Amino acid sequence: MRLAYLDCIGGISGNMMLAALLDAGGDEAGLRDGLASLGVPGWELVAERVAVNGISATHVDVRMDEAAQPHRHLGDIMGVIEGAGLDGVVARRAVAVFTRLAEAEASVHGSTVDHVHFHEVGAVDAIVDIVGACLLLRSLGVDEVRCSPLPSGHGVTRSMHGVIPIPPPAVTALLTGVPTFGVDIAAELVTPTGAALAVTLSSSFGRLPAMRVSACGYGAGTKRFEQRPNLLRVMLGEVADEADRSADEVCVIEANIDDLLPQFYDVVMERLLRAGALDVYLTPIQMKKGRPAHKLSIIAEPGHVDALAALAFRETSTFGLRIAPMRRLCVDRQWVVVETGFGRIRVKVASWHGSETHFAPEYEDVKRAAHAADVPLKTVHQAAVTAYQTTGRRVS
């Protein structure tokens, strides 16, 4: 099992991922040949060596003739990809990334995946970034991608629609359920293209897993920050063994609380999850003197314990926290995209030591489709279950 771990030190964008994979030994000639087969004119790929805080890295720039680039719909882009004669794995990965990106843009603009205009994310640079990343992953023999939690800047940025907040709404939609953390940088650290690549291709988000690293590449962003190097690091290697693939070291942070207003827990849990908690949950308990209370439990990676403890003290009324190390076993997870009468729905498929154990349609996809069609959630959910059981299409 060859693994690529995306260490998003300074965030992630499409060109940073291209650059990091090239820096890690990706086949540049094969990349250029594969991109040329798309038949999309008016662009030039420029890769150069740069230094970021003394670290040698690759920077990639897609220079294009903007006047030659039309607005594109998802169907147009799928036609370009599917008509290029690319390797099947490359084509499936690229289509899956663009589909996820279209879903996010559609949700933000109140449109549908078939009608959203890819005036920004569908420009030729995004096509080059997404298809190029999938080509390089294939050339490097990557079977699985995992990703670190993603940093989020703040402020505003300018788009085709005017000034929008950072992170952009499309990025926020893409990163629902993904561990992120805020940094004091007034800049866009995760772009829509970068978020779509990370979310679609990664099987999980967390710390560096047990692996034998064989290569490492650095992709540089264009901007420079004082607070952290603007780099995406890709680490390639073999998973150490089957046990290491499924076992994680985590910490459980707990507090017994009997004097916090119940409605406050919603915000507390939301902020803990945004700060990097793997899971947060409440358990009803009875404390001394018969007082009803709740036990707040936070599952976290060891590196996030201090920050989450500080947040728990700030947001709740507890005077103390219990912290215990634990090992967590997780099944392998893979996204599968299925076609239903309500549109494309992602299905999360779980497996243990290579054997499928269970699957579940992605709730956010089901909810969005149910709202769009004005039908019950259970109707869309059952359609996705049936589609997977009969004609499920794997996104490799």
C-alpha angles and dihedrals in degrees: 000000000000112000133197115200116199109212102193098200095158098014131268137275133165095259092045090055091048090050095047093050091049090048090052091058105278117164105262095184091050089047093055093045092050093048091047089056089065090074093219110144133204105055142099128200114217120186121183141166117255136169121233114189088336094310116124110232143158123251120198125198125187105208114194145174098245092192090062095054120092128202109268136204124213090258091056092052093046088052091052092050097042093045094054097078092235124167109281095243091049093050094047093049093048094048090048092052093049091046091054090047091050091050091053094047091047092052091050095048097039091243137113130261090250095053104037113112116230092211091141110013092035095051116120093264090062091048090051092045096048099040090040093053091050091049092051094046088054093047089051092051094240114174098176137021125206127181140205122236110283126246118228126207126200141226129058137301136192123252137168087276095051131257114354133177126263120272089043115239092248090056091049089052092049094048097052105138094009119119111252135165133200124244129189096250121119095216142086105267099170117044125200091252092048092047092049091051093048097045097043100042101036120089092198144357123229146084125333107291126224104281142142102243113218101169139012130195134187124212116196127215120217099246126069123220132193094213099058140352112271094233140129111209120202117197117195127195150104124297106251095233142319093273092054091051092061106029123081132181108233137164126226115214115196139180133177109223127184104161107052120109106252094231090060092068092074092063093040092055093044093052093046091052092048089051092058107275112153091214139350126196143162128228121194110235139168117233131197118305088029095285114162111228146153130247109221111209124190122187111203144164111255092249092059098049098096094049093045092046090053090050092049091052091048098046101038138045097242121131095200146020132211116217123192129174116231140171117238125203116208131184118233112262132207132179119233122189116213130188116234135168086261096053134267116337125189117228122199110220120198125204136178119207091342098313121109112241105176144331139212134192112244107261097216091052091048092048093049093048092046091052092047093051095035092231132128118280090238090060094057092040092055091046090055092047091050093046092052094046093050110028106003111168114211120220101215 
